[in-house]
Amino acid sequence: MSSALPPQGSDLPLLLLLGFRALVDDLHAELAAAGHPDIRTLHGITFKAIGDGITASALGRRLGVSKQAAGKTIEGLERDGYVERVPDPEDARSKIIRLTARGREVQQLAFRIMGAQRARWAERLGEDQVAALEGALRAITADQEMRFDIPGWFNA
Protein backbone atom coordinates (compact mmCIF):
# COMPACT_ATOMS: atom_id res chain seq x y z
CA MET A 1 0.00 0.00 0.00
CA SER A 2 1.45 3.33 -1.04
CA SER A 3 1.54 6.20 1.41
CA ALA A 4 2.48 8.71 -1.29
CA LEU A 5 0.63 11.98 -1.11
CA PRO A 6 -1.24 13.16 -4.21
CA PRO A 7 0.59 15.82 -6.19
CA GLN A 8 0.09 19.33 -4.83
CA GLY A 9 -2.80 21.01 -6.61
CA SER A 10 -4.53 17.79 -7.63
CA ASP A 11 -7.42 18.61 -5.28
CA LEU A 12 -7.93 22.14 -6.64
CA PRO A 13 -10.33 21.22 -9.50
CA LEU A 14 -12.39 19.03 -7.18
CA LEU A 15 -12.50 21.71 -4.46
CA LEU A 16 -13.66 24.30 -7.01
CA LEU A 17 -16.32 21.89 -8.26
CA LEU A 18 -17.43 21.06 -4.71
CA GLY A 19 -17.74 24.78 -3.90
CA PHE A 20 -19.79 25.27 -7.05
CA ARG A 21 -21.94 22.27 -6.17
CA ALA A 22 -22.55 23.55 -2.63
CA LEU A 23 -23.71 26.91 -3.98
CA VAL A 24 -25.90 25.37 -6.68
CA ASP A 25 -27.50 22.78 -4.39
CA ASP A 26 -28.36 25.49 -1.86
CA LEU A 27 -29.67 27.74 -4.65
CA HIS A 28 -31.98 25.01 -5.94
CA ALA A 29 -33.27 24.19 -2.46
CA GLU A 30 -34.16 27.86 -1.98
CA LEU A 31 -35.73 28.13 -5.44
CA ALA A 32 -37.83 25.03 -4.72
CA ALA A 33 -38.97 26.49 -1.40
CA ALA A 34 -39.95 29.68 -3.26
CA GLY A 35 -42.18 27.75 -5.67
CA HIS A 36 -39.74 26.74 -8.43
CA PRO A 37 -38.96 23.06 -7.75
CA ASP A 38 -38.58 22.34 -11.47
CA ILE A 39 -35.54 24.59 -12.05
CA ARG A 40 -32.27 22.69 -12.63
CA THR A 41 -28.64 23.75 -13.04
CA LEU A 42 -28.93 23.43 -16.82
CA HIS A 43 -31.85 25.85 -16.75
CA GLY A 44 -29.83 28.61 -15.09
CA ILE A 45 -27.07 28.21 -17.67
CA THR A 46 -29.71 28.17 -20.41
CA PHE A 47 -31.30 31.39 -19.10
CA LYS A 48 -27.90 33.12 -19.25
CA ALA A 49 -27.25 31.72 -22.74
CA ILE A 50 -30.65 32.93 -24.00
CA GLY A 51 -29.85 36.50 -22.99
CA ASP A 52 -32.19 38.87 -24.81
CA GLY A 53 -33.26 36.15 -27.26
CA ILE A 54 -31.73 33.44 -29.42
CA THR A 55 -32.72 30.79 -31.96
CA ALA A 56 -32.80 27.12 -30.93
CA SER A 57 -29.87 26.34 -33.25
CA ALA A 58 -27.76 29.16 -31.84
CA LEU A 59 -28.70 28.13 -28.30
CA GLY A 60 -27.57 24.57 -28.99
CA ARG A 61 -24.22 25.86 -30.29
CA ARG A 62 -23.82 28.19 -27.32
CA LEU A 63 -24.56 25.37 -24.85
CA GLY A 64 -22.35 22.92 -26.74
CA VAL A 65 -25.25 20.50 -27.32
CA SER A 66 -27.22 19.36 -30.35
CA LYS A 67 -30.15 21.36 -31.66
CA GLN A 68 -32.34 18.44 -30.55
CA ALA A 69 -30.99 18.55 -26.98
CA ALA A 70 -31.49 22.31 -26.89
CA GLY A 71 -35.02 21.80 -28.23
CA LYS A 72 -35.83 19.34 -25.46
CA THR A 73 -34.65 21.83 -22.82
CA ILE A 74 -36.61 24.62 -24.49
CA GLU A 75 -39.77 22.49 -24.60
CA GLY A 76 -39.60 21.81 -20.86
CA LEU A 77 -38.93 25.45 -20.01
CA GLU A 78 -41.72 26.56 -22.32
CA ARG A 79 -44.15 24.04 -20.76
CA ASP A 80 -43.28 25.43 -17.29
CA GLY A 81 -43.78 29.01 -18.48
CA TYR A 82 -40.14 30.19 -18.25
CA VAL A 83 -39.50 30.78 -21.98
CA GLU A 84 -41.53 31.51 -25.07
CA ARG A 85 -41.00 31.26 -28.81
CA VAL A 86 -41.72 34.39 -30.81
CA PRO A 87 -41.35 35.10 -34.54
CA ASP A 88 -37.87 36.12 -35.65
CA PRO A 89 -38.24 39.56 -37.25
CA GLU A 90 -35.28 38.80 -39.54
CA ASP A 91 -36.36 35.30 -40.68
CA ALA A 92 -40.03 34.32 -40.98
CA ARG A 93 -39.08 30.61 -40.86
CA SER A 94 -37.33 30.95 -37.50
CA LYS A 95 -38.41 31.50 -33.91
CA ILE A 96 -36.60 33.41 -31.19
CA ILE A 97 -36.47 31.87 -27.73
CA ARG A 98 -36.74 34.43 -24.96
CA LEU A 99 -37.47 34.49 -21.25
CA THR A 100 -41.04 35.17 -20.16
CA ALA A 101 -41.89 37.39 -17.21
CA ARG A 102 -41.84 34.20 -15.08
CA GLY A 103 -38.39 33.33 -16.45
CA ARG A 104 -37.04 36.79 -15.68
CA GLU A 105 -38.63 36.64 -12.22
CA VAL A 106 -36.98 33.33 -11.30
CA GLN A 107 -33.67 34.56 -12.73
CA GLN A 108 -33.82 37.68 -10.54
CA LEU A 109 -34.76 35.54 -7.54
CA ALA A 110 -31.75 33.31 -8.23
CA PHE A 111 -29.50 36.40 -8.37
CA ARG A 112 -30.81 37.55 -4.97
CA ILE A 113 -30.29 34.08 -3.49
CA MET A 114 -26.73 33.98 -4.84
CA GLY A 115 -26.08 37.37 -3.22
CA ALA A 116 -27.31 35.97 0.09
CA GLN A 117 -25.10 32.90 -0.39
CA ARG A 118 -22.09 35.13 -0.91
CA ALA A 119 -22.98 37.04 2.25
CA ARG A 120 -23.14 33.75 4.19
CA TRP A 121 -19.72 32.75 2.86
CA ALA A 122 -18.37 36.17 3.85
CA GLU A 123 -19.85 35.75 7.32
CA ARG A 124 -18.20 32.34 7.66
CA LEU A 125 -14.84 33.09 6.01
CA GLY A 126 -14.58 36.86 6.29
CA GLU A 127 -15.28 39.44 3.61
CA ASP A 128 -11.57 39.83 2.84
CA GLN A 129 -11.17 36.11 2.07
CA VAL A 130 -14.25 35.95 -0.15
CA ALA A 131 -13.19 39.10 -2.00
CA ALA A 132 -9.68 37.67 -2.40
CA LEU A 133 -11.11 34.40 -3.74
CA GLU A 134 -13.28 36.26 -6.25
CA GLY A 135 -10.35 38.47 -7.26
CA ALA A 136 -8.06 35.49 -7.72
CA LEU A 137 -10.60 33.62 -9.84
CA ARG A 138 -11.21 36.76 -11.95
CA ALA A 139 -7.47 37.16 -12.48
CA ILE A 140 -7.02 33.53 -13.48
CA THR A 141 -9.97 33.64 -15.88
CA ALA A 142 -9.48 37.19 -17.20
CA ASP A 143 -8.48 35.98 -20.66
CA GLN A 144 -11.44 33.61 -20.87
CA GLU A 145 -14.67 34.53 -22.58
CA MET A 146 -17.96 33.83 -20.81
CA ARG A 147 -18.88 30.36 -21.96
CA PHE A 148 -22.16 28.52 -21.62
CA ASP A 149 -21.10 25.18 -23.13
CA ILE A 150 -20.83 23.48 -19.72
CA PRO A 151 -23.54 20.89 -20.51
CA GLY A 152 -21.74 19.82 -23.70
CA TRP A 153 -18.32 20.08 -22.05
CA PHE A 154 -19.30 17.66 -19.27
CA ASN A 155 -20.31 15.14 -21.93
CA ALA A 156 -17.15 15.56 -24.00
MODELLER restraints for C-alpha pairs under 7 A, 6 or more apart:
rsr = mdl.restraints
at = mdl.atoms
rsr.add(forms.Gaussian(group=physical.xy_distance, feature=features.Distance(at['CA:27:A'], at['CA:110:A']), mean=6.95, stdev=0.5))
rsr.add(forms.Gaussian(group=physical.xy_distance, feature=features.Distance(at['CA:27:A'], at['CA:113:A']), mean=6.48, stdev=0.5))
rsr.add(forms.Gaussian(group=physical.xy_distance, feature=features.Distance(at['CA:27:A'], at['CA:114:A']), mean=6.91, stdev=0.5))
rsr.add(forms.Gaussian(group=physical.xy_distance, feature=features.Distance(at['CA:31:A'], at['CA:37:A']), mean=6.44, stdev=0.5))
rsr.add(forms.Gaussian(group=physical.xy_distance, feature=features.Distance(at['CA:45:A'], at['CA:148:A']), mean=6.30, stdev=0.5))
rsr.add(forms.Gaussian(group=physical.xy_distance, feature=features.Distance(at['CA:49:A'], at['CA:59:A']), mean=6.78, stdev=0.5))
rsr.add(forms.Gaussian(group=physical.xy_distance, feature=features.Distance(at['CA:49:A'], at['CA:62:A']), mean=6.72, stdev=0.5))
rsr.add(forms.Gaussian(group=physical.xy_distance, feature=features.Distance(at['CA:49:A'], at['CA:148:A']), mean=6.12, stdev=0.5))
rsr.add(forms.Gaussian(group=physical.xy_distance, feature=features.Distance(at['CA:50:A'], at['CA:59:A']), mean=6.73, stdev=0.5))
rsr.add(forms.Gaussian(group=physical.xy_distance, feature=features.Distance(at['CA:50:A'], at['CA:98:A']), mean=6.35, stdev=0.5))
rsr.add(forms.Gaussian(group=physical.xy_distance, feature=features.Distance(at['CA:52:A'], at['CA:98:A']), mean=6.36, stdev=0.5))
rsr.add(forms.Gaussian(group=physical.xy_distance, feature=features.Distance(at['CA:53:A'], at['CA:96:A']), mean=5.84, stdev=0.5))
rsr.add(forms.Gaussian(group=physical.xy_distance, feature=features.Distance(at['CA:53:A'], at['CA:97:A']), mean=5.38, stdev=0.5))
rsr.add(forms.Gaussian(group=physical.xy_distance, feature=features.Distance(at['CA:53:A'], at['CA:98:A']), mean=4.52, stdev=0.5))
rsr.add(forms.Gaussian(group=physical.xy_distance, feature=features.Distance(at['CA:54:A'], at['CA:96:A']), mean=5.18, stdev=0.5))
rsr.add(forms.Gaussian(group=physical.xy_distance, feature=features.Distance(at['CA:54:A'], at['CA:97:A']), mean=5.28, stdev=0.5))
rsr.add(forms.Gaussian(group=physical.xy_distance, feature=features.Distance(at['CA:54:A'], at['CA:98:A']), mean=6.79, stdev=0.5))
rsr.add(forms.Gaussian(group=physical.xy_distance, feature=features.Distance(at['CA:55:A'], at['CA:95:A']), mean=6.05, stdev=0.5))
rsr.add(forms.Gaussian(group=physical.xy_distance, feature=features.Distance(at['CA:55:A'], at['CA:96:A']), mean=4.74, stdev=0.5))
rsr.add(forms.Gaussian(group=physical.xy_distance, feature=features.Distance(at['CA:55:A'], at['CA:97:A']), mean=5.75, stdev=0.5))
rsr.add(forms.Gaussian(group=physical.xy_distance, feature=features.Distance(at['CA:56:A'], at['CA:67:A']), mean=6.39, stdev=0.5))
rsr.add(forms.Gaussian(group=physical.xy_distance, feature=features.Distance(at['CA:56:A'], at['CA:70:A']), mean=6.42, stdev=0.5))
rsr.add(forms.Gaussian(group=physical.xy_distance, feature=features.Distance(at['CA:56:A'], at['CA:71:A']), mean=6.37, stdev=0.5))
rsr.add(forms.Gaussian(group=physical.xy_distance, feature=features.Distance(at['CA:56:A'], at['CA:97:A']), mean=6.80, stdev=0.5))
rsr.add(forms.Gaussian(group=physical.xy_distance, feature=features.Distance(at['CA:57:A'], at['CA:67:A']), mean=5.24, stdev=0.5))
rsr.add(forms.Gaussian(group=physical.xy_distance, feature=features.Distance(at['CA:59:A'], at['CA:70:A']), mean=6.61, stdev=0.5))
rsr.add(forms.Gaussian(group=physical.xy_distance, feature=features.Distance(at['CA:60:A'], at['CA:66:A']), mean=5.40, stdev=0.5))
rsr.add(forms.Gaussian(group=physical.xy_distance, feature=features.Distance(at['CA:60:A'], at['CA:67:A']), mean=4.92, stdev=0.5))
rsr.add(forms.Gaussian(group=physical.xy_distance, feature=features.Distance(at['CA:60:A'], at['CA:70:A']), mean=4.99, stdev=0.5))
rsr.add(forms.Gaussian(group=physical.xy_distance, feature=features.Distance(at['CA:62:A'], at['CA:148:A']), mean=5.95, stdev=0.5))
rsr.add(forms.Gaussian(group=physical.xy_distance, feature=features.Distance(at['CA:62:A'], at['CA:149:A']), mean=5.84, stdev=0.5))
rsr.add(forms.Gaussian(group=physical.xy_distance, feature=features.Distance(at['CA:63:A'], at['CA:148:A']), mean=5.12, stdev=0.5))
rsr.add(forms.Gaussian(group=physical.xy_distance, feature=features.Distance(at['CA:63:A'], at['CA:149:A']), mean=3.88, stdev=0.5))
rsr.add(forms.Gaussian(group=physical.xy_distance, feature=features.Distance(at['CA:63:A'], at['CA:150:A']), mean=6.62, stdev=0.5))
rsr.add(forms.Gaussian(group=physical.xy_distance, feature=features.Distance(at['CA:63:A'], at['CA:151:A']), mean=6.32, stdev=0.5))
rsr.add(forms.Gaussian(group=physical.xy_distance, feature=features.Distance(at['CA:63:A'], at['CA:152:A']), mean=6.33, stdev=0.5))
rsr.add(forms.Gaussian(group=physical.xy_distance, feature=features.Distance(at['CA:64:A'], at['CA:149:A']), mean=4.45, stdev=0.5))
rsr.add(forms.Gaussian(group=physical.xy_distance, feature=features.Distance(at['CA:64:A'], at['CA:151:A']), mean=6.66, stdev=0.5))
rsr.add(forms.Gaussian(group=physical.xy_distance, feature=features.Distance(at['CA:64:A'], at['CA:152:A']), mean=4.39, stdev=0.5))
rsr.add(forms.Gaussian(group=physical.xy_distance, feature=features.Distance(at['CA:64:A'], at['CA:153:A']), mean=6.80, stdev=0.5))
rsr.add(forms.Gaussian(group=physical.xy_distance, feature=features.Distance(at['CA:65:A'], at['CA:152:A']), mean=5.08, stdev=0.5))
rsr.add(forms.Gaussian(group=physical.xy_distance, feature=features.Distance(at['CA:77:A'], at['CA:83:A']), mean=5.71, stdev=0.5))
rsr.add(forms.Gaussian(group=physical.xy_distance, feature=features.Distance(at['CA:78:A'], at['CA:84:A']), mean=5.67, stdev=0.5))
rsr.add(forms.Gaussian(group=physical.xy_distance, feature=features.Distance(at['CA:81:A'], at['CA:100:A']), mean=6.95, stdev=0.5))
rsr.add(forms.Gaussian(group=physical.xy_distance, feature=features.Distance(at['CA:81:A'], at['CA:102:A']), mean=6.50, stdev=0.5))
rsr.add(forms.Gaussian(group=physical.xy_distance, feature=features.Distance(at['CA:82:A'], at['CA:99:A']), mean=5.88, stdev=0.5))
rsr.add(forms.Gaussian(group=physical.xy_distance, feature=features.Distance(at['CA:82:A'], at['CA:100:A']), mean=5.41, stdev=0.5))
rsr.add(forms.Gaussian(group=physical.xy_distance, feature=features.Distance(at['CA:82:A'], at['CA:102:A']), mean=5.39, stdev=0.5))
rsr.add(forms.Gaussian(group=physical.xy_distance, feature=features.Distance(at['CA:82:A'], at['CA:103:A']), mean=4.02, stdev=0.5))
rsr.add(forms.Gaussian(group=physical.xy_distance, feature=features.Distance(at['CA:83:A'], at['CA:97:A']), mean=6.59, stdev=0.5))
rsr.add(forms.Gaussian(group=physical.xy_distance, feature=features.Distance(at['CA:83:A'], at['CA:98:A']), mean=5.46, stdev=0.5))
rsr.add(forms.Gaussian(group=physical.xy_distance, feature=features.Distance(at['CA:83:A'], at['CA:99:A']), mean=4.29, stdev=0.5))
rsr.add(forms.Gaussian(group=physical.xy_distance, feature=features.Distance(at['CA:83:A'], at['CA:100:A']), mean=5.00, stdev=0.5))
rsr.add(forms.Gaussian(group=physical.xy_distance, feature=features.Distance(at['CA:83:A'], at['CA:103:A']), mean=6.19, stdev=0.5))
rsr.add(forms.Gaussian(group=physical.xy_distance, feature=features.Distance(at['CA:84:A'], at['CA:97:A']), mean=5.73, stdev=0.5))
rsr.add(forms.Gaussian(group=physical.xy_distance, feature=features.Distance(at['CA:84:A'], at['CA:98:A']), mean=5.61, stdev=0.5))
rsr.add(forms.Gaussian(group=physical.xy_distance, feature=features.Distance(at['CA:84:A'], at['CA:99:A']), mean=6.32, stdev=0.5))
rsr.add(forms.Gaussian(group=physical.xy_distance, feature=features.Distance(at['CA:84:A'], at['CA:100:A']), mean=6.14, stdev=0.5))
rsr.add(forms.Gaussian(group=physical.xy_distance, feature=features.Distance(at['CA:85:A'], at['CA:95:A']), mean=5.73, stdev=0.5))
rsr.add(forms.Gaussian(group=physical.xy_distance, feature=features.Distance(at['CA:85:A'], at['CA:96:A']), mean=5.44, stdev=0.5))
rsr.add(forms.Gaussian(group=physical.xy_distance, feature=features.Distance(at['CA:85:A'], at['CA:97:A']), mean=4.69, stdev=0.5))
rsr.add(forms.Gaussian(group=physical.xy_distance, feature=features.Distance(at['CA:85:A'], at['CA:98:A']), mean=6.56, stdev=0.5))
rsr.add(forms.Gaussian(group=physical.xy_distance, feature=features.Distance(at['CA:86:A'], at['CA:95:A']), mean=5.38, stdev=0.5))
rsr.add(forms.Gaussian(group=physical.xy_distance, feature=features.Distance(at['CA:86:A'], at['CA:96:A']), mean=5.22, stdev=0.5))
rsr.add(forms.Gaussian(group=physical.xy_distance, feature=features.Distance(at['CA:86:A'], at['CA:97:A']), mean=6.59, stdev=0.5))
rsr.add(forms.Gaussian(group=physical.xy_distance, feature=features.Distance(at['CA:87:A'], at['CA:94:A']), mean=6.48, stdev=0.5))
rsr.add(forms.Gaussian(group=physical.xy_distance, feature=features.Distance(at['CA:87:A'], at['CA:95:A']), mean=4.69, stdev=0.5))
rsr.add(forms.Gaussian(group=physical.xy_distance, feature=features.Distance(at['CA:87:A'], at['CA:96:A']), mean=6.05, stdev=0.5))
rsr.add(forms.Gaussian(group=physical.xy_distance, feature=features.Distance(at['CA:88:A'], at['CA:94:A']), mean=5.51, stdev=0.5))
rsr.add(forms.Gaussian(group=physical.xy_distance, feature=features.Distance(at['CA:88:A'], at['CA:95:A']), mean=4.96, stdev=0.5))
rsr.add(forms.Gaussian(group=physical.xy_distance, feature=features.Distance(at['CA:88:A'], at['CA:96:A']), mean=5.37, stdev=0.5))
rsr.add(forms.Gaussian(group=physical.xy_distance, feature=features.Distance(at['CA:122:A'], at['CA:130:A']), mean=5.74, stdev=0.5))
